[in-house]
Amino acid sequence: MVTKLIQIGNSMGFRIPKALIRQFNFDQGPIEIKIEEHGILIVPVKETLPPVKEWDRLFKEAAASGFDPDEDAKDFSVWDTTLNDGL
């Protein structure tokens, strides 16, 4: 497929045909653009969070295993690693 870049505000972009959007489920959530050796790769991001309907059960399981959100929030040492990773 050949296309060309178009002006979108101060940026440039290209249109993705509706058939490709449906084929690769780009309309189902976020997408990721990966830099590859010879170009870019566009892939849908898989859901990493459990569905909201599962949250109540997961919170109960965490509490039963001894998780205390108030105590856990006091330890910010893991934030240093995240900042160093650039996240």
C-alpha positions as CSV (number, residue, x, y, z in Angstrom):
1,M,0.0,0.0,0.0
2,V,1.4,3.4,-0.9
3,T,0.2,6.6,0.7
4,K,1.7,10.0,1.4
5,L,2.0,12.3,4.5
6,I,-0.5,15.1,5.0
7,Q,-0.4,18.2,7.2
8,I,-2.3,17.7,10.5
9,G,-1.9,21.0,12.5
10,N,1.8,21.4,13.2
11,S,2.5,17.7,12.6
12,M,2.3,15.3,9.7
13,G,0.4,12.1,9.4
14,F,-1.2,9.6,7.1
15,R,-4.6,8.0,6.9
16,I,-5.1,4.3,7.8
17,P,-7.8,2.7,5.6
18,K,-10.9,1.5,7.5
19,A,-10.3,-2.1,6.4
20,L,-6.9,-2.1,8.0
21,I,-8.3,-0.5,11.2
22,R,-10.8,-3.3,11.5
23,Q,-8.4,-6.1,10.5
24,F,-5.9,-5.2,13.2
25,N,-8.4,-3.9,15.8
26,F,-6.9,-0.4,15.9
27,D,-10.3,1.0,16.9
28,Q,-10.4,-1.1,20.1
29,G,-8.0,0.9,22.2
30,P,-4.5,2.4,22.2
31,I,-1.9,1.6,19.6
32,E,1.9,1.5,19.9
33,I,4.3,2.8,17.3
34,K,7.6,0.9,17.4
35,I,10.7,2.0,15.6
36,E,12.2,-0.8,13.6
37,E,15.4,-1.0,11.6
38,H,13.8,-0.2,8.2
39,G,10.7,1.8,9.3
40,I,7.9,1.8,11.9
41,L,5.5,-0.9,13.1
42,I,2.1,-0.1,14.3
43,V,0.5,-2.6,16.7
44,P,-2.6,-2.6,19.0
45,V,-1.7,-2.4,22.7
46,K,-3.1,-5.4,24.6
47,E,-5.1,-4.7,27.7
48,T,-2.9,-5.0,30.7
49,L,-5.5,-4.2,33.4
50,P,-8.1,-6.7,34.5
51,P,-11.7,-5.7,33.6
52,V,-13.4,-3.4,36.2
53,K,-15.9,-6.2,37.1
54,E,-12.9,-8.2,38.5
55,W,-11.5,-5.4,40.7
56,D,-13.6,-6.2,43.8
57,R,-12.5,-9.8,43.8
58,L,-8.9,-8.8,43.3
59,F,-8.9,-6.3,46.1
60,K,-10.5,-8.9,48.4
61,E,-7.8,-11.4,47.5
62,A,-5.0,-8.8,48.1
63,A,-6.4,-7.9,51.5
64,A,-6.7,-11.6,52.4
65,S,-3.0,-12.1,51.5
66,G,-2.0,-9.3,53.9
67,F,-1.7,-6.4,51.4
68,D,-2.2,-3.0,53.2
69,P,-2.6,-0.1,50.7
70,D,-1.9,2.5,53.4
71,E,1.4,0.8,54.5
72,D,2.4,0.1,50.9
73,A,2.0,3.8,49.9
74,K,4.6,4.8,52.5
75,D,7.5,3.1,50.5
76,F,8.4,5.4,47.6
77,S,11.8,3.7,46.9
78,V,10.4,2.0,43.8
79,W,9.7,5.4,42.3
80,D,13.5,6.0,42.0
81,T,13.8,3.1,39.6
82,T,10.8,4.3,37.6
83,L,12.3,7.8,37.3
84,N,15.6,6.4,36.2
85,D,13.9,4.3,33.5
86,G,12.3,7.5,32.2
87,L,8.8,6.4,32.9
